[in-house]
Amino acid sequence: GAVALFVLFAGGAVGTVLGGRLAARWGRVRTMRLAYAAAVPAVAGVVLAPGPAAYVFIAASSIALYAPFSLHVTLGQDFLPRRVGTASGVTLGLAVSVGGLASPLVGAVAEAATLRTALACLIVFPLLAWLLARTLKEPALEPAP
């Protein structure tokens, strides 16, 4: 468990930096779409990979899921340019709140069935995020005063 947690957070650090670099090159919305598309097989790999091979998929999952995290915040700020504080608060607050509400449900599924079953339920979320990200357009930036 400790190794998996280390790999998860190390991958998260890599994903955060990588997300910013890719967004600078390809745009935030495209980077988000690519990251969520990559997250679907990565999360599935966490569920399906046997033994130590799961660590590779844990790293891939954390990189793919952390890459768009800061992009959500900056996109929210650009979509609401006169309310950047509100956009940041809602973006981060909603993500943390939904995660906090979903965690006990995932735990209940794990206790009622198996950990593998509970994790398998999570595969749908990056797919849903990818589908929703397909509806976004890169916001037009207002010129600085």
ChimeraX attribute file (.defattr): number of C-alpha atoms within 10 A of each C-alpha:
attribute: neighborCount
match mode: 1-to-1
recipient: residues
	/A:1	6
	/A:2	7
	/A:3	8
	/A:4	15
	/A:5	13
	/A:6	14
	/A:7	20
	/A:8	21
	/A:9	16
	/A:10	14
	/A:11	22
	/A:12	22
	/A:13	16
	/A:14	17
	/A:15	24
	/A:16	20
	/A:17	14
	/A:18	18
	/A:19	26
	/A:20	19
	/A:21	15
	/A:22	18
	/A:23	17
	/A:24	11
	/A:25	11
	/A:26	11
	/A:27	15
	/A:28	25
	/A:29	21
	/A:30	18
	/A:31	24
	/A:32	27
	/A:33	21
	/A:34	17
	/A:35	24
	/A:36	25
	/A:37	19
	/A:38	19
	/A:39	26
	/A:40	22
	/A:41	18
	/A:42	26
	/A:43	27
	/A:44	20
	/A:45	21
	/A:46	23
	/A:47	21
	/A:48	16
	/A:49	16
	/A:50	10
	/A:51	8
	/A:52	9
	/A:53	12
	/A:54	19
	/A:55	20
	/A:56	17
	/A:57	23
	/A:58	25
	/A:59	25
	/A:60	24
	/A:61	28
	/A:62	23
	/A:63	28
	/A:64	30
	/A:65	25
	/A:66	25
	/A:67	30
	/A:68	26
	/A:69	19
	/A:70	18
	/A:71	20
	/A:72	19
	/A:73	19
	/A:74	17
	/A:75	21
	/A:76	22
	/A:77	20
	/A:78	18
	/A:79	16
	/A:80	15
	/A:81	15
	/A:82	10
	/A:83	12
	/A:84	17
	/A:85	14
	/A:86	15
	/A:87	21
	/A:88	19
	/A:89	14
	/A:90	15
	/A:91	19
	/A:92	16
	/A:93	13
	/A:94	12
	/A:95	13
	/A:96	12
	/A:97	11
	/A:98	10
	/A:99	11
	/A:100	11
	/A:101	10
	/A:102	12
	/A:103	11
	/A:104	11
	/A:105	12
	/A:106	18
	/A:107	15
	/A:108	14
	/A:109	17
	/A:110	15
	/A:111	12
	/A:112	11
	/A:113	11
	/A:114	13
	/A:115	15
	/A:116	13
	/A:117	15
	/A:118	19
	/A:119	18
	/A:120	17
	/A:121	13
	/A:122	15
	/A:123	19
	/A:124	13
	/A:125	14
	/A:126	23
	/A:127	18
	/A:128	14
	/A:129	17
	/A:130	20
	/A:131	14
	/A:132	11
	/A:133	17
	/A:134	13
	/A:135	8
	/A:136	13
	/A:137	11
	/A:138	12
	/A:139	14
	/A:140	8
	/A:141	9
	/A:142	8
	/A:143	5
	/A:144	4
	/A:145	3
